[in-house]
């Protein structure tokens, strides 16, 4: 079919290719044809004449009155011609290969993909650090984590609905079965998100992130004792410094209280179960749409506790106190921006992790936590004891070792599966 299309295209355009001031079919020599450089033909049609052999409806090769033999005798055919420059509808330069497939001219980030990946990582860290700092500043004058959690999700949901409306991205259809798979994931996401915010409001940001460094330990425990997956001994041993470091940091943390500690631990457990249910809810839907649906369902889970636990206080004096301290405009703008930064950093994190290998992903997650802890200490001037600092460093180092070992194991499994498939 492709050969027939090329043959028809050639026969239509045969009388339209200029050779000097003559048309392609002008009779000016004994052979009846004007010699014409092959580059003009291959540039227009995007093929190499030596490999072009169109087939007619009857199945026989079509002949073109000897023009190709004439060109061969005159030496105009260049067998190394493999592409031709052209322009698309937007007047951007493109390339066409010998088989007629249009190839866009590579842009700057296509030539230097490492720069684009680095930009994604920088954006992810930047948004995450800004979110944590602004979030904690809001809690300093508005200590209502359940309501703030609702704001985080609400702004993200509005953002997703607007994106769907304009078609960026196009909304993926959802059915009852898919909702049944996503609901447990969203429930764990909601609980983990709320408990993280309760901890952020109760203790220093750096301490909450130190406690959340225990998340790999809970993941490993759930994988072995709930999913029945055997965790190798080296992986368990790598978690020992994580537990030790968190214990050291907790014993001498100046902002320690049981509410902040317990809430962070519940958040770890919730996100562990979120990972378990996420594996069961794997679908063909893209990550942007999946996160949008999870945010919508999680918002529905977060509304009732916010209304029941904090609603009366908010209506009685919560909103009034916050507005009296910072003013209505700053209060509303702070709520909007923490919701926007929360959604954007999660979305960019998803897009970033899709671009890199598991090993890079593991290193990136560890470095992100280091950045957040470091910047929060600098911005808020949190005083930490020497033992807390050492414990935090040991815990982060343990997470790094665990992540590297796990990433290498996953890469070996992937290579083994690929080798078996081939």
C-alpha positions, -999 to +999 in steps of 0.1 A: +000+000+000+028+024+008+045+016-025+012+024-044+009+057-025+044+067-035+038+057-071+006+079-072+024+108-055+053+105-080+030+104-111+011+135-098+041+155-091+061+144-121+050+174-142+055+198-113+092+196-106+112+225-121+145+218-138+159+252-146+131+271-163+116+239-178+091+215-163+102+181-154+085+166-184+098+191-210+114+175-242+148+191-249+170+161-257+171+130-278+161+110-248+131+132-244+139+143-208+157+172-192+185+158-169+175+168-134+195+163-102+181+136-080+185+157-049+155+178-059+134+146-063+146+129-031+142+161-012+106+164-023+096+128-019+119+117+009+132+084-006+164+071-023+156+061-059+179+031-058+157+015-031+124+027-045+105+001-064+068+010-065+043-017-072+011-012-092-023-026-086-015-057-106+015-064-084+041-056-111+067-030-107+059+003-123+083+018-149+090+055-155+100+058-192+137+051-185+143+083-164+160+063-136+184+046-161+192+080-176+200+094-141+222+064-133+242+069-166+247+106-158+259+098-123+233+120-106+221+093-082+237+094-048+231+062-030+242+078+003+213+102+004+193+091+035+174+122+046+159+154+033+152+187+050+117+200+050+094+221+072+062+212+090+030+232+093+045+253+120+075+263+098+098+243+121+126+224+104+121+186+103+138+156+087+124+129+065+141+095+064+144+073+033+112+055+043+092+087+044+089+089+082+090+125+094+116+131+122+115+163+142+148+182+143+162+175+178+159+204+202+183+216+229+171+193+256+169+163+231+206+168+225+214+172+262+189+150+281+210+151+313+203+188+316+165+182+313+167+155+340+187+179+362+161+206+357+134+182+368+153+173+400+160+210+408+124+219+403+113+189+425+136+199+453+128+236+450+091+231+452+094+206+480+116+229+501+093+259+495+063+239+505+078+226+537+089+261+548+057+279+539+036+251+554+054+254+587+051+292+587+013+288+583+012+265+613+030+291+634-001+313+633-028+288+622-023+254+640-051+235+623-035+206+604-067+188+594-081+219+577-048+227+561-046+191+547-080+197+531-067+229+516-037+211+501-059+186+484-086+210+474-062+233+455-047+203+438-082+190+428-092+224+414-059+225+395-066+190+380-102+199+370-090+230+352-063+210+335-089+184+324-112+212+311-085+225+288-073+191+278-039+192+295-039+163+300-070+147+286-091+131+313-088+093+313-122+075+317-129+058+351-153+030+359-166+014+391-139-013+390-111+012+388-126+033+415-127+002+437-089-002+431-080+034+437-102+040+468-079+021+493-049+039+478-066+072+483-076+063+519-041+055+529-029+086+510-054+108+530-044+093+564-007+096+557-010+131+545-031+143+575-008+126+600+022+142+583+007+176+587-003+169+624+034+161+630+046+192+611+023+214+632+035+198+665+073+195+661+101+209+639+101+201+602+136+185+605+124+161+632+093+150+613+115+142+582+139+123+605+111+102+617+098+097+582+132+083+573+119+051+589+095+046+560+118+020+543+118+000+575+080-002+574+080-010+537+104-039+542+084-052+572+052-051+552+067-067+522+080-097+542+052-102+568+021-091+548+030-097+512+051-128+520+081-115+500+115-126+513+137-096+521+174-104+518+196-101+549+218-072+535+186-052+531+176-058+567+211-050+579+211-017+560+180-006+580+198-010+613+215+025+611+182+040+601+165+028+633+196+036+654+198+072+639+162+080+644+163+067+680+194+089+688+177+120+672+145+114+691+160+111+725+176+146+724+153+164+700+144+198+716+110+200+699+101+164+707+065+156+718+045+124+716+019+138+692+044+148+666+063+115+670+032+093+669+017+111+640+048+108+619+049+070+627+013+066+616+021+085+584+049+060+577+025+030+582-002+047+560+022+053+532+035+018+535+000+004+529-005+029+501+025+013+484+009-021+489-025-011+475-008+008+447+007-024+433-028-040+432-042-009+415-017-008+386-036+002+355-028+015+320-037+050+331-010+076+331+004+088+364-010+124+360-046+111+358-040+085+386-028+112+410-057+134+401-083+107+409-064+098+441-065+135+451-102+137+446-110+106+466-085+116+493-102+150+496-135+133+504-118+112+531-102+143+547-133+165+549-153+147+577-125+147+603-116+183+595-152+193+600-157+172+632-124+178+649-115+213+640-148+228+626-162+242+659-128+258+668-124+273+634-158+289+634-154+301+669-120+317+668-096+299+645-102+320+613-106+353+633-072+348+651-054+340+619-068+371+601-060+393+631-024+382+631-015+384+594-045+399+576-072+384+553-052+387+521-020+371+534-040+343+551-059+334+520-028+337+497-007+315+521-034+288+520-036+290+482+002+288+477+008+259+502-019+239+483-004+248+449+032+240+460+020+207+475+003+196+443+031+208+420+059+192+439+041+159+440+033+161+403+069+171+393+082+143+416+061+118+397+073+132+363+109+132+375+109+096+388+094+084+355+125+098+337+152+080+357+164+046+367+156+031+401+192+038+414+189+075+405+154+076+420+168+062+453+196+087+454+172+116+445+148+107+474+176+107+499+190+140+487+156+156+488+152+147+525+187+161+532+178+194+514+145+198+533+161+191+567+190+214+560+169+243+547+143+240+575+170+243+602+185+273+584+152+292+578+136+285+612+168+286+632+159+254+650+184+245+677+195+209+676+217+190+700+249+173+688+234+139+694+203+149+673+225+160+645+246+128+645+214+107+648+199+124+618+230+120+597+232+083+606+195+078+597+199+095+564+231+075+556+212+043+564+183+053+541+209+059+514+225+025+518+191+008+519+180+026+487+211+018+468+210-019+477+173-022+468+178-003+435+206-026+425+185-057+434+156-044+413+180-037+384+194-072+385+158-086+385+150-065+355+180-076+336+173-113+345+137-110+333+149-093+301+174-121+294+147-147+299+123-129+276+150-128+249 
